[in-house]
Amino acid sequence: MKRQWQQEELLHEWTLHLEDKLLLENKSGANRLGCALLLKYFQRMGRFPQHKHEISSNVISHVAAQVGVPAADYLQYDWAGRSIKEHRAQIRTVLKFRETTVADGEAVSAWLAEHVLPHEHQEDAVRQACYHHLRTQRLEPPTPQRVTRIVRSAYRTFETALYEQTYVQLDETTRQAIDALLVDEAPAPDSLQEGREDEPTTLHELRMDPGRVGVETMLTEIAKLRRIRRLGLPADLFHHLSPKVVRVYRQRAGTETPSLLRAHPEPIRLTLLAALCWQRSQEITDSLVDLLIQIVHRIGARAERRVEDVYVQELKKVAGKESILYQIADASVRNPDGLVREVVYPVASEMLLHDLIKEYESKGPLFRRQVHVVMRSSYRSHYRRILPHLLDVLDFRCNNDQYRPMIRALTLVKDYVHSPRQFYPQEEIIPIKDIVRPKWRDLVVEKDEDGVERVNRINYEVCLLQALRDKVRSKEIWVKGGSRYRNPDEDLPKDFEEQRLEYYEALKQPTQAQEFTDTLQAAMQQALSSLDTAMPRLAPKVRVSTRRGGWIHLSPLDAQPEPVNLSRLKLEVSRQWPMTSLLDMLKETDLQVNFTEQLTSISQREVLSREVLQKRLLLCLYGLGTNTGFKRLTSADPGTTDADLRYVRSRYIHKEQLRNAISTVANAIFQVRKEEIWGKEQPPVPPTQKSLEPGTRICSPSGIFVIAALASWCIGTSKRSPPVFIRRSKVVLRQK
């Protein structure tokens, strides 16, 4: 429960109503105040407080003033006596709640396994869903320990059903193919090249991320995708689960060695490996699209750079072209019958005219033609060998059923990809609009001796790949089996129509489109009005040009002189803490904020104590951030081995957990900053949201250092045991 309440919040949340005061008529003194606080707390939280100090002091003062009892009498309220039990029973009766029985706990556990765990596996979120369901069922939540047992029982029920369901969906051939991934034999050195049929057969190869952008990397990823598809996983194997739930089991399979995976029972082993292959198929599909986008960009960028280098070597920029043109025109008009060498060359030399021609060619159609020639040569001699394999494994789709030139063009290219023809047959219907840019049309559509237009296959393929790159990035074209490049209609949650109002409420957006657009237009008009009002004061540092509809130009601001008090503060900080490094501040940050609690295990159980785990997490983060390695860090803690650090690294340190830790540090910085100095910030982000809201400002220099270092995994610990923490660094953060 929050500790600080505004006056408006107290009036809205903690004001006693007439029906509330009826319950307090026969009570006086500490019992009257305590019962009132229990009643309002239960109305707001759906449960009773666990201890006396869970309610903040300003809330106690606000309620005490309403019941006419001094706030100090609350300390005399017996928290374990007979009176509080009677008060709780009376509150349950008034609010129509009852205590949770064993049968209720089993029903709640079954409800969590059926409705919550298929979509969410974060323990905090599952626990909140449990409390919310108990409240909707008019059940008083049991003790936190029992809620933990209910949640863990739901996890066991869900996982047992998932293992059995996945095992039944896999046929015998698929089971054997999945188990074959655990073979320890290394693949042949050239097994990943040219899309050969002997794709990698080990789990290690499928876990690897793509390498540098190039043809070999593309062929390697294509081979991985073919290998996964040959497993024969059902198309609807995990459709009933949220992707982030599947990711939990994929991470488990990704962190365990083949020997540990083989030690699992068959249903568990097959489920973990199937989840890994399921998500790796989507990740590899996305990586293939990324590689395609980067390769197409590389072909064009390199061609332009090569042609520009040639032109730059020969180009001599000519100044005063308008004056030269005037002199040539004037001399030609004065002597219309004269020779060029006698009339023009005296005012504009032959060398000068050559320079003018080269400068025009470097900016005109000839330059673009030369770029296309280089692109065509590079594509035909090197990059084109990936096209047959790419079209074979990637299924491009479009949701527009009426106009689909890109899909027709891809089908055409796929049909003739192995053909030796230079031109497409005349009877084929070849899409040109939205595929070939107007500036390239003359290079793609050629005319033969009889004046018949023919489409050059190689040039058409180059233009198709460029158009495909733009369409995929805008999601006009999507890829079947991908995640980031999936069907845009699947971006909405599966239960969006059933829970439409809940999603709109979570997004804090209106349900009516007109209301949304009106609000957006009003915000834009207000922003433009503010800009228009401020522009005269910002000139000449800020100006709006007429280029391309109006560009805003901002000149660099002049550096302001350093305040005298700031220099004095720096000297005082240096005098008190002369050897305080960033690593010491980060250790102190963990002591004050405890951000390592956000680094949770990808499994459902944690055997290590939090004290031991905290030390090992800091050692792992320090080793990763400084590239020191784990072997050299074992001397920092005699009881920790290299294997222990590797285990903690694989189980606890992942992208999602690091985002949670960064959010925790950022929110702590926002809370200690003074509003009169830094202004009012956005509300703190709960750790379960995993990232900061867009547009959140981070103004504190210390905060920037802490977050940047944490994001880089540069969290250090001294080699003293136990580590020495500087407990005054929080004061420094408050002052800054």
Buried (B, 14 or more C-beta within 10 A) or exposed (E): EEEEBEEEBBEEEBEBEEEBEEBBEEBEEBBBBBBBBBBBBBBEBBBBBEEBEEBBEBBBBBBBEBBEBEBEBBEEBEEEEEBBEEBBEBBBEBBEBEEBEEEBBBBBBBBBBEEBBBBBBBBEBBBBBBBEBBBEBEBBBBEEEEBBBBBBBBBEBBBEEBBEBBBEBBEEEBBEBBBEBBEEEEBEEEBBEBBEEEBBBBBEBBEEEBEEBBBEBBBBBBBBBBBBBEBEBBEEBBEEBBEEBBBBBBBBBBBBEBEEBEEBEEBBBBBBBBBBBBBBBBBBBBBBBBBBBBBBEBBBEBBBEBBBEEBEEEBEEBEEEEEBEEBBEEBBEEEEEEEEEEBBBEBBEEEBBEBBEBBBBBEEEBBBBBBBBBBBEBBBEEBBBBBBBBBEBBEBEBEEEEEBBBBBBBEBBBEBBEEEEEBBEEEEEBBBEBBBEEEBEBBBBBEEEEEEEBBBBBBBBBBBBBBBBBBBEEBBBBBEBBBBBBBEEEEEEEEEEEEEEEBBEEEEEEEEEEEEEEEEEEEEEEEEEEEEEEEEEEEEEBEEEEEEEEEEEEEEEEEEEEEEEEEEBEEEBEEEBEEBEBBBBBBBBBBBBBBBBBBBBBEBEEEBEEEBBBBBBBBBBBBBBBEEEBEEBBEBBEEBEEEBBBBBBBBBBBEBBBBBBBBBBBBBBBEBBEEEEBEEBEEBBBBBEBEBEEEBEBBBEBBEBBBEBBBEBBBBBBEEEEBEBBEEBBEBBEEB
